[in-house]
Amino acid sequence: MEYLERRRGLVEDRLEAVLDGMEPPTLAEQVRHVSLSGGKRVRPTLTMLTCEAAGGDPLAEESVAVDFAVGVELVHNASLVIDDIIDESDLRRGETAAHVAFGHGPAIIASDGLLGEAFHLFSADEHATQIVAEAMVELGMGEATELAALPANEGEYMDLARRKTGALFRAAAELGAVAADTDPYRVEAFGEYAERVGVAFQIRDDVLDETADPEELGKPTGQDAQMERPSIVQVTDLSPEEANQRARDESDAALEALDTATRRDSRAVDYLRDLAEFVVVREK
């Protein structure tokens, strides 16, 4: 675990430094509440590992991988603030949701502040900025679909999952590949790997909302049904077990894409394979 902890530690230290530098102090307090209240840091870890798997060195002083990793986590956290407002969720990662702690207006401002800091981190690289901008368009379309044009079948649900979750996973991996200065073909292959991992992650998230214990999960369960939000269990006739198999199928396809992207085995590649396995068996 020392291997992963070193990389996560770099991301965590940079994340805290970015948040501490935000003005005014009230905003810094609010964004710290959002971003430092826990979380698995899956997306920034994905950026770091992909950089290394693509032949880069994310630990090098001159590498932009850490900034890209922090940026993608800030985008993710900004989206969670809005998700919690829409879903009227009181908890996030076992802590009070931002809109409950500070009010709706300050929570939205905190979300905007996180996005602003994120794009500042990406701004030195045109390709990185484009990747994240395209992911945010997809994410926004996914959120709009979830609210206004609910999917009616499994195919439409899978398209929603790709936009809602897969797009930001794709961006995280592509950012790592860009940080490694690899070729466009491999950037795309790493992106496909991550997008499918993200879809598997979302399917498993839906199953956990249906079946998990809320205390163990760290947030309320049954929200999908209560909010009439489209989950794979709500949209289709699939049982939780069958939905888990759909997640497994996406994970298997992700591993195939990863094999296409990588040219040699490494610890980073091993961990990327482990991630594809983890997202379909996680319990929180």
ABEGO torsion letter per residue (X at the ends): XAAAAAAAAAAAAAAAAAAAABOBAAAAAAAAAAAAAEEAGAAAAAAAAAAAAAGBBAABAABAAAAAAAAAAAAAAAAAAAAAAAAGBABBGGBBBAAAAAEAAAAAAAAAAAAAAAAAAAAABAAAAAAAAAAAAAAAAAAAAAAABBBABAAAAAAAAAAAAAAAAAAAAAAAAAAAGBBAAAAAAAAAAAAAAAAAAAAAAAAAAAABBAAAAGBBBGAAAAAGBBBAAAABABBAAAAAAAAAAAAAAAAAAAAAABABBBAAAAAAAAAAAAAAABAX
